[in-house]
Amino acid sequence: MKKKKAVIYIPGLGDEKPRGQKLALNLFKIFGIKPYYFAVGWKNSGTYQSRMNELDELITNLYKTRSVNLFAASAGASAAINTYARNLDKISSVSLVCGKINNIDKISSSYYSVNPNFKESVSNLKNSLAKLNSNSRNKILSIRPQNDPVVPPKDTIIKGAKNLQSFTYGHTPTIVHYLTIGLPRIVWWIKKNSK
């Protein structure tokens, strides 16, 4: 018997003000997927590791009864990849939208000064990617827009993953699209990969 499905959504910077993101996640319920909103707390200095421990615990608990999937936007992509690398045996799929993965040396220090936990997450990214073999990378969907002034589309591409170029333009509009009318694409990826 197939396990029920869960998805954990990790938002980008500004996660202390989720706005409509939490509400939009309820759309997953239409497809029989239980959603969870997990804010890293990018601005809360010194809490990154404790939050990652909490996320690992959530994954372990969910995995007992559900297939566990990660869905992340923008800066949340780094936390999702780091989490995936720590929980390869428990994560069925990873979906990223406008995720900053490459050229991390070009991230402005102003982002880090306001969001210290983002710096810590990004600093782990290289080692986490190195832990992903071709089979692990096959379970990652990375979606990029046509144009994005915040995260250049080329910075979202992960070798060995399914890299998809959307018809959308812009950073926030693309994230909003895949949280709403574009959600079936994420659902398709989850159902395709769920154990």
Accessible surface in RSA format (square Angstrom, percent):
REM  Atomic radii and reference values for relative SASA: ProtOr
REM  Chains: A
REM  Algorithm: Lee & Richards
REM  Probe-radius: 1.40
REM  Slices: 20
REM RES _ NUM      All-atoms   Total-Side   Main-Chain    Non-polar    All polar
REM                ABS   REL    ABS   REL    ABS   REL    ABS   REL    ABS   REL
RES MET A   1   238.90 123.7 150.88  99.9  88.02 209.6 126.96 107.9 111.94 148.3
RES LYS A   2   152.57  74.4 132.73  81.4  19.84  47.2  89.25  80.3  63.32  67.4
RES LYS A   3    68.50  33.4  59.96  36.8   8.54  20.3  56.04  50.4  12.46  13.3
RES LYS A   4   143.81  70.2 135.74  83.3   8.07  19.2  87.32  78.6  56.49  60.2
RES LYS A   5    31.50  15.4  31.06  19.1   0.44   1.0   5.95   5.4  25.55  27.2
RES ALA A   6     0.00   0.0   0.00   0.0   0.00   0.0   0.00   0.0   0.00   0.0
RES VAL A   7     0.18   0.1   0.15   0.1   0.03   0.1   0.15   0.1   0.03   0.1
RES ILE A   8     0.00   0.0   0.00   0.0   0.00   0.0   0.00   0.0   0.00   0.0
RES TYR A   9     0.67   0.3   0.67   0.4   0.00   0.0   0.67   0.5   0.00   0.0
RES ILE A  10     0.00   0.0   0.00   0.0   0.00   0.0   0.00   0.0   0.00   0.0
RES PRO A  11     0.64   0.5   0.64   0.6   0.00   0.0   0.64   0.5   0.00   0.0
RES GLY A  12     9.14  11.3   0.00   N/A   9.14  11.3   3.79  10.4   5.34  12.0
RES LEU A  13    59.29  33.0  31.13  22.3  28.16  70.8  31.42  22.1  27.87  75.0
RES GLY A  14    22.11  27.3   0.00   N/A  22.11  27.3  18.97  52.1   3.14   7.0
RES ASP A  15     4.95   3.5   1.24   1.2   3.71   8.8   0.31   0.7   4.65   4.6
RES GLU A  16    87.13  50.0  54.91  41.5  32.22  76.7  58.33 112.8  28.80  23.5
RES LYS A  17   122.07  59.6 118.19  72.5   3.88   9.2  65.87  59.3  56.20  59.9
RES PRO A  18    32.45  23.6  32.45  29.6   0.00   0.0  32.45  26.8   0.00   0.0
RES ARG A  19   184.26  77.4 145.16  74.0  39.11  93.1  81.75 111.7 102.51  62.1
RES GLY A  20    42.10  51.9   0.00   N/A  42.10  51.9  31.65  86.8  10.45  23.4
RES GLN A  21    38.44  21.5  36.84  26.9   1.60   3.8  15.20  32.4  23.24  17.6
RES LYS A  22   110.32  53.8 102.61  63.0   7.71  18.4  49.23  44.3  61.09  65.1
RES LEU A  23   134.14  74.7 127.02  90.9   7.12  17.9 129.59  91.0   4.55  12.2
RES ALA A  24    15.53  14.3   8.36  12.9   7.17  16.3  15.11  21.3   0.43   1.1
RES LEU A  25     4.79   2.7   4.40   3.1   0.40   1.0   4.79   3.4   0.00   0.0
RES ASN A  26    63.12  43.5  58.38  56.4   4.74  11.4  22.05  53.1  41.07  39.7
RES LEU A  27    64.41  35.9  63.66  45.5   0.74   1.9  64.41  45.2   0.00   0.0
RES PHE A  28     0.00   0.0   0.00   0.0   0.00   0.0   0.00   0.0   0.00   0.0
RES LYS A  29   119.94  58.5 101.43  62.2  18.51  44.1  59.76  53.8  60.19  64.1
RES ILE A  30   129.52  73.7  95.40  71.1  34.12  82.2 104.12  75.0  25.40  68.9
RES PHE A  31    65.62  32.8  53.70  33.3  11.92  31.0  60.06  36.4   5.56  15.9
RES GLY A  32    56.39  69.5   0.00   N/A  56.39  69.5  38.22 104.9  18.17  40.7
RES ILE A  33     1.44   0.8   0.03   0.0   1.41   3.4   0.96   0.7   0.48   1.3
RES LYS A  34    87.50  42.7  83.09  51.0   4.42  10.5  39.23  35.3  48.27  51.4
RES PRO A  35    20.12  14.7   6.52   5.9  13.60  49.5   6.65   5.5  13.47  83.7
RES TYR A  36    54.80  25.6  49.81  28.3   4.99  13.0  43.82  32.9  10.99  13.5
RES TYR A  37    47.43  22.1  16.69   9.5  30.74  80.0  16.69  12.5  30.74  37.9
RES PHE A  38    14.17   7.1  13.21   8.2   0.96   2.5  14.17   8.6   0.00   0.0
RES ALA A  39    24.26  22.3  21.53  33.2   2.73   6.2  21.53  30.3   2.73   7.2
RES VAL A  40     0.10   0.1   0.00   0.0   0.10   0.2   0.00   0.0   0.10   0.3
RES GLY A  41    11.53  14.2   0.00   N/A  11.53  14.2  11.53  31.6   0.00   0.0
RES TRP A  42     0.43   0.2   0.43   0.2   0.00   0.0   0.43   0.2   0.00   0.0
RES LYS A  43   101.53  49.5  84.57  51.9  16.96  40.4  41.59  37.4  59.94  63.8
RES ASN A  44    84.66  58.4  78.50  75.9   6.16  14.8  16.24  39.1  68.42  66.1
RES SER A  45    85.03  71.9  61.86  82.6  23.17  53.4  30.73  65.4  54.29  76.1
RES GLY A  46    71.70  88.4   0.00   N/A  71.70  88.4  36.31  99.6  35.39  79.3
RES THR A  47    45.84  32.6  45.07  45.7   0.77   1.8  45.45  61.0   0.39   0.6
RES TYR A  48     2.03   0.9   1.51   0.9   0.52   1.4   1.42   1.1   0.61   0.8
RES GLN A  49    92.23  51.6  90.74  66.3   1.49   3.6  51.52 109.7  40.72  30.9
RES SER A  50    54.83  46.3  49.41  65.9   5.42  12.5  43.41  92.4  11.42  16.0
RES ARG A  51    59.32  24.9  59.32  30.2   0.00   0.0  19.55  26.7  39.77  24.1
RES MET A  52     0.43   0.2   0.43   0.3   0.00   0.0   0.43   0.4   0.00   0.0
RES ASN A  53    82.77  57.1  76.23  73.7   6.54  15.8  25.95  62.5  56.82  54.9
RES GLU A  54    82.25  47.2  76.55  57.9   5.70  13.6  34.77  67.3  47.47  38.8
RES LEU A  55     0.00   0.0   0.00   0.0   0.00   0.0   0.00   0.0   0.00   0.0
RES ASP A  56    32.28  22.6  32.06  31.9   0.23   0.5  18.45  43.4  13.84  13.8
RES GLU A  57   111.20  63.8 105.48  79.8   5.72  13.6  35.64  68.9  75.56  61.7
RES LEU A  58    45.35  25.3  41.74  29.9   3.61   9.1  45.02  31.6   0.32   0.9
RES ILE A  59     0.00   0.0   0.00   0.0   0.00   0.0   0.00   0.0   0.00   0.0
RES THR A  60    55.19  39.3  54.11  54.9   1.07   2.6  43.03  57.8  12.16  18.4
RES ASN A  61    72.87  50.3  64.26  62.1   8.61  20.7  21.71  52.2  51.16  49.5
RES LEU A  62    15.50   8.6  14.31  10.2   1.19   3.0  15.50  10.9   0.00   0.0
RES TYR A  63    70.47  32.9  69.97  39.8   0.50   1.3  38.29  28.8  32.18  39.7
RES LYS A  64   146.02  71.2 114.47  70.2  31.55  75.1  80.26  72.2  65.76  70.0
RES THR A  65    94.27  67.0  80.48  81.6  13.79  32.9  72.83  97.8  21.44  32.4
RES ARG A  66    46.42  19.5  46.42  23.7   0.00   0.0   0.62   0.8  45.80  27.8
RES SER A  67     1.87   1.6   0.10   0.1   1.77   4.1   1.87   4.0   0.00   0.0
RES VAL A  68     0.00   0.0   0.00   0.0   0.00   0.0   0.00   0.0   0.00   0.0
RES ASN A  69     0.00   0.0   0.00   0.0   0.00   0.0   0.00   0.0   0.00   0.0
RES LEU A  70     0.21   0.1   0.00   0.0   0.21   0.5   0.00   0.0   0.21   0.6
RES PHE A  71     2.13   1.1   2.13   1.3   0.00   0.0   2.13   1.3   0.00   0.0
RES ALA A  72     0.00   0.0   0.00   0.0   0.00   0.0   0.00   0.0   0.00   0.0
RES ALA A  73     2.09   1.9   2.09   3.2   0.00   0.0   2.09   2.9   0.00   0.0
RES SER A  74    15.09  12.8  15.09  20.1   0.00   0.0   4.21   9.0  10.88  15.2
RES ALA A  75     3.87   3.6   2.23   3.4   1.64   3.7   3.38   4.8   0.49   1.3
RES GLY A  76     0.00   0.0   0.00   N/A   0.00   0.0   0.00   0.0   0.00   0.0
RES ALA A  77     0.00   0.0   0.00   0.0   0.00   0.0   0.00   0.0   0.00   0.0
RES SER A  78     0.30   0.3   0.23   0.3   0.07   0.2   0.23   0.5   0.07   0.1
RES ALA A  79     0.00   0.0   0.00   0.0   0.00   0.0   0.00   0.0   0.00   0.0
RES ALA A  80     0.00   0.0   0.00   0.0   0.00   0.0   0.00   0.0   0.00   0.0
RES ILE A  81     0.00   0.0   0.00   0.0   0.00   0.0   0.00   0.0   0.00   0.0
RES ASN A  82     2.62   1.8   2.17   2.1   0.44   1.1   2.17   5.2   0.44   0.4
RES THR A  83     0.00   0.0   0.00   0.0   0.00   0.0   0.00   0.0   0.00   0.0
RES TYR A  84     1.96   0.9   1.96   1.1   0.00   0.0   0.29   0.2   1.67   2.1
RES ALA A  85    10.86  10.0   0.70   1.1  10.16  23.1   0.70   1.0  10.16  26.9
RES ARG A  86    91.70  38.5  56.42  28.8  35.28  84.0  54.18  74.0  37.53  22.7
RES ASN A  87     6.13   4.2   6.05   5.8   0.08   0.2   0.08   0.2   6.05   5.8
RES LEU A  88    59.50  33.1  48.56  34.7  10.94  27.5  48.74  34.2  10.76  29.0
RES ASP A  89    94.99  66.5  81.28  80.9  13.71  32.4  50.16 118.0  44.83  44.7
RES LYS A  90    44.73  21.8  44.33  27.2   0.40   0.9  14.57  13.1  30.16  32.1
RES ILE A  91     0.08   0.0   0.00   0.0   0.08   0.2   0.00   0.0   0.08   0.2
RES SER A  92     1.19   1.0   1.17   1.6   0.02   0.1   0.02   0.0   1.17   1.6
RES SER A  93     0.02   0.0   0.02   0.0   0.00   0.0   0.00   0.0   0.02   0.0
RES VAL A  94     0.00   0.0   0.00   0.0   0.00   0.0   0.00   0.0   0.00   0.0
RES SER A  95     0.00   0.0   0.00   0.0   0.00   0.0   0.00   0.0   0.00   0.0
RES LEU A  96     0.16   0.1   0.10   0.1   0.06   0.2   0.10   0.1   0.06   0.2
RES VAL A  97     1.03   0.7   1.03   0.9   0.00   0.0   1.03   0.9   0.00   0.0
RES CYS A  98     0.00   0.0   0.00   0.0   0.00   0.0   0.00   0.0   0.00   0.0
RES GLY A  99     0.12   0.1   0.00   N/A   0.12   0.1   0.03   0.1   0.08   0.2
RES LYS A 100    20.32   9.9  19.64  12.1   0.68   1.6  11.28  10.2   9.04   9.6
RES ILE A 101     6.66   3.8   1.10   0.8   5.55  13.4   1.10   0.8   5.55  15.1
RES ASN A 102    51.07  35.2  47.16  45.6   3.91   9.4  18.99  45.7  32.08  31.0
RES ASN A 103    51.14  35.3  39.62  38.3  11.52  27.7   3.52   8.5  47.62  46.0
RES ILE A 104    49.51  28.2  44.70  33.3   4.81  11.6  44.80  32.3   4.71  12.8
RES ASP A 105   123.03  86.2  85.03  84.6  38.00  89.9  51.78 121.9  71.25  71.1
RES LYS A 106   147.22  71.8 115.49  70.9  31.73  75.5  85.02  76.5  62.20  66.3
RES ILE A 107    23.01  13.1   6.40   4.8  16.61  40.0  11.27   8.1  11.74  31.9
RES SER A 108    54.42  46.0  42.66  56.9  11.76  27.1  37.04  78.9  17.38  24.3
RES SER A 109    86.81  73.4  79.21 105.7   7.60  17.5  44.69  95.2  42.12  59.0
RES SER A 110    67.40  57.0  60.92  81.3   6.48  14.9  49.11 104.6  18.28  25.6
RES TYR A 111    94.79  44.3  92.20  52.5   2.59   6.7  63.52  47.7  31.27  38.6
RES TYR A 112    36.45  17.0  32.42  18.4   4.03  10.5  28.11  21.1   8.34  10.3
RES SER A 113    91.09  77.0  52.86  70.5  38.23  88.1  54.50 116.1  36.59  51.3
RES VAL A 114    81.46  53.6  70.93  64.2  10.53  25.4  75.99  66.0   5.47  14.8
RES ASN A 115     8.21   5.7   8.21   7.9   0.00   0.0   0.00   0.0   8.21   7.9
RES PRO A 116    42.98  31.3  35.28  32.2   7.70  28.0  36.83  30.4   6.14  38.2
RES ASN A 117     1.33   0.9   1.33   1.3   0.00   0.0   0.00   0.0   1.33   1.3
RES PHE A 118     8.61   4.3   8.61   5.3   0.00   0.0   8.61   5.2   0.00   0.0
RES LYS A 119   118.44  57.8 117.75  72.2   0.69   1.7  62.11  55.9  56.34  60.0
RES GLU A 120    70.20  40.3  65.23  49.3   4.97  11.8  25.73  49.8  44.47  36.3
RES SER A 121     0.00   0.0   0.00   0.0   0.00   0.0   0.00   0.0   0.00   0.0
RES VAL A 122     6.30   4.1   6.00   5.4   0.30   0.7   6.00   5.2   0.30   0.8
RES SER A 123    76.45  64.6  46.02  61.4  30.43  70.1  45.30  96.5  31.15  43.6
RES ASN A 124    55.05  38.0  54.24  52.4   0.81   1.9  10.76  25.9  44.29  42.8
RES LEU A 125     0.96   0.5   0.96   0.7   0.00   0.0   0.96   0.7   0.00   0.0
RES LYS A 126   164.06  80.0 159.21  97.7   4.85  11.6 104.81  94.3  59.25  63.1
RES ASN A 127   103.02  71.0 100.71  97.3   2.32   5.6  18.89  45.5  84.13  81.3
RES SER A 128     8.20   6.9   7.74  10.3   0.47   1.1   0.34   0.7   7.86  11.0
RES LEU A 129    29.09  16.2  29.06  20.8   0.04   0.1  29.06  20.4   0.04   0.1
RES ALA A 130    86.62  79.6  47.22  72.9  39.41  89.6  58.61  82.5  28.01  74.2
RES LYS A 131   124.63  60.8 102.56  62.9  22.08  52.6  66.24  59.6  58.39  62.2
RES LEU A 132     8.63   4.8   0.00   0.0   8.63  21.7   0.37   0.3   8.26  22.2
RES ASN A 133    94.14  64.9  83.49  80.7  10.66  25.7  42.02 101.1  52.12  50.4
RES SER A 134    85.33  72.1  77.27 103.1   8.06  18.6  46.00  98.0  39.33  55.1
RES ASN A 135    91.45  63.1  89.47  86.5   1.98   4.8  24.56  59.1  66.89  64.7
RES SER A 136    10.08   8.5   8.75  11.7   1.33   3.1   1.35   2.9   8.73  12.2
RES ARG A 137    44.12  18.5  44.12  22.5   0.00   0.0  10.61  14.5  33.51  20.3
RES ASN A 138    86.78  59.8  78.27  75.6   8.50  20.5  20.40  49.1  66.38  64.2
RES LYS A 139    42.51  20.7  42.51  26.1   0.00   0.0  22.20  20.0  20.31  21.6
RES ILE A 140     0.00   0.0   0.00   0.0   0.00   0.0   0.00   0.0   0.00   0.0
RES LEU A 141     0.00   0.0   0.00   0.0   0.00   0.0   0.00   0.0   0.00   0.0
RES SER A 142     0.74   0.6   0.19   0.2   0.55   1.3   0.04   0.1   0.70   1.0
RES ILE A 143     0.07   0.0   0.00   0.0   0.07   0.2   0.00   0.0   0.07   0.2
RES ARG A 144    42.26  17.7  42.26  21.5   0.00   0.0   0.17   0.2  42.09  25.5
RES PRO A 145     0.03   0.0   0.03   0.0   0.00   0.0   0.03   0.0   0.00   0.0
RES GLN A 146    71.93  40.2  52.41  38.3  19.52  46.5   5.41  11.5  66.52  50.4
RES ASN A 147    87.30  60.2  86.82  83.9   0.49   1.2  12.03  28.9  75.28  72.8
RES ASP A 148     5.80   4.1   0.06   0.1   5.74  13.6   0.00   0.0   5.80   5.8
RES PRO A 149   117.94  86.0  76.13  69.4  41.82 152.0  88.12  72.8  29.82 185.3
RES VAL A 150    77.32  50.9  53.93  48.8  23.39  56.4  57.30  49.8  20.02  54.3
RES VAL A 151     6.29   4.1   6.27   5.7   0.02   0.0   6.27   5.5   0.02   0.0
RES PRO A 152    49.54  36.1  48.71  44.4   0.82   3.0  49.54  40.9   0.00   0.0
RES PRO A 153    26.85  19.6  26.85  24.5   0.00   0.0  26.85  22.2   0.00   0.0
RES LYS A 154   129.66  63.3 119.97  73.6   9.70  23.1  86.24  77.6  43.43  46.3
RES ASP A 155     2.80   2.0   2.80   2.8   0.00   0.0   0.00   0.0   2.80   2.8
RES THR A 156     0.81   0.6   0.81   0.8   0.00   0.0   0.02   0.0   0.79   1.2
RES ILE A 157    69.36  39.5  64.67  48.2   4.69  11.3  64.76  46.6   4.61  12.5
RES ILE A 158     4.27   2.4   1.53   1.1   2.74   6.6   4.27   3.1   0.00   0.0
RES LYS A 159   178.20  86.9 166.37 102.1  11.83  28.2 115.54 104.0  62.66  66.7
RES GLY A 160    42.93  52.9   0.00   N/A  42.93  52.9  29.65  81.4  13.27  29.7
RES ALA A 161    16.02  14.7   0.00   0.0  16.02  36.4   0.90   1.3  15.12  40.0
RES LYS A 162    83.32  40.6  75.23  46.2   8.10  19.3  31.70  28.5  51.63  55.0
RES ASN A 163    48.59  33.5  20.78  20.1  27.81  67.0   9.98  24.0  38.61  37.3
RES LEU A 164    38.52  21.5  37.30  26.7   1.22   3.1  38.52  27.1   0.00   0.0
RES GLN A 165    84.72  47.4  61.64  45.1  23.08  54.9  11.97  25.5  72.75  55.2
RES SER A 166     4.21   3.6   0.00   0.0   4.21   9.7   4.21   9.0   0.00   0.0
RES PHE A 167   144.63  72.4 133.37  82.6  11.26  29.3 135.27  82.0   9.36  26.8
RES THR A 168    14.39  10.2   9.76   9.9   4.63  11.0  14.39  19.3   0.00   0.0
RES TYR A 169   143.57  67.0 133.02  75.7  10.55  27.5  95.04  71.4  48.53  59.8
RES GLY A 170    15.36  18.9   0.00   N/A  15.36  18.9  14.46  39.7   0.90   2.0
RES HIS A 171    20.82  11.4  18.50  12.9   2.33   6.0  14.76  15.2   6.06   7.1
RES THR A 172    88.30  62.8  86.79  88.0   1.51   3.6  57.47  77.2  30.83  46.6
RES PRO A 173    79.63  58.0  68.64  62.6  11.00  40.0  75.14  62.0   4.49  27.9
RES THR A 174     0.00   0.0   0.00   0.0   0.00   0.0   0.00   0.0   0.00   0.0
RES ILE A 175    22.22  12.6  21.56  16.1   0.66   1.6  21.68  15.6   0.53   1.4
RES VAL A 176    78.11  51.4  77.60  70.2   0.52   1.2  78.11  67.9   0.00   0.0
RES HIS A 177    26.88  14.7  23.16  16.1   3.72   9.5  14.90  15.4  11.98  13.9
RES TYR A 178    11.70   5.5  11.70   6.7   0.00   0.0   2.98   2.2   8.72  10.7
RES LEU A 179     5.59   3.1   5.56   4.0   0.03   0.1   5.56   3.9   0.03   0.1
RES THR A 180    50.23  35.7  44.94  45.6   5.29  12.6  40.57  54.5   9.67  14.6
RES ILE A 181   144.47  82.2 120.40  89.7  24.07  58.0 127.74  92.0  16.73  45.4
RES GLY A 182     8.09  10.0   0.00   N/A   8.09  10.0   8.09  22.2   0.00   0.0
RES LEU A 183     1.71   1.0   1.71   1.2   0.00   0.0   1.71   1.2   0.00   0.0
RES PRO A 184    67.92  49.5  63.42  57.8   4.50  16.4  64.15  53.0   3.77  23.4
RES ARG A 185    93.05  39.1  85.84  43.8   7.21  17.2  16.19  22.1  76.87  46.6
RES ILE A 186     0.02   0.0   0.02   0.0   0.00   0.0   0.02   0.0   0.00   0.0
RES VAL A 187     7.24   4.8   7.24   6.6   0.00   0.0   7.24   6.3   0.00   0.0
RES TRP A 188   102.06  41.0  95.85  46.4   6.20  14.6  76.95  41.0  25.11  40.7
RES TRP A 189     4.46   1.8   4.46   2.2   0.00   0.0   4.46   2.4   0.00   0.0
RES ILE A 190     0.34   0.2   0.34   0.3   0.00   0.0   0.34   0.2   0.00   0.0
RES LYS A 191    93.09  45.4  80.63  49.5  12.46  29.7  45.58  41.0  47.51  50.6
RES LYS A 192   125.91  61.4  87.79  53.9  38.12  90.8  59.98  54.0  65.92  70.2
RES ASN A 193    26.70  18.4  13.45  13.0  13.25  31.9   5.32  12.8  21.37  20.7
RES SER A 194    17.29  14.6   2.40   3.2  14.88  34.3   2.40   5.1  14.88  20.9
RES LYS A 195    99.81  48.7  70.57  43.3  29.24  69.6  87.26  78.5  12.55  13.4
END  Absolute sums over single chains surface
CHAIN  1 A     9091.8       7469.0       1622.9       5257.6       3834.3
END  Absolute sums over all chains
TOTAL          9091.8       7469.0       1622.9       5257.6       3834.3
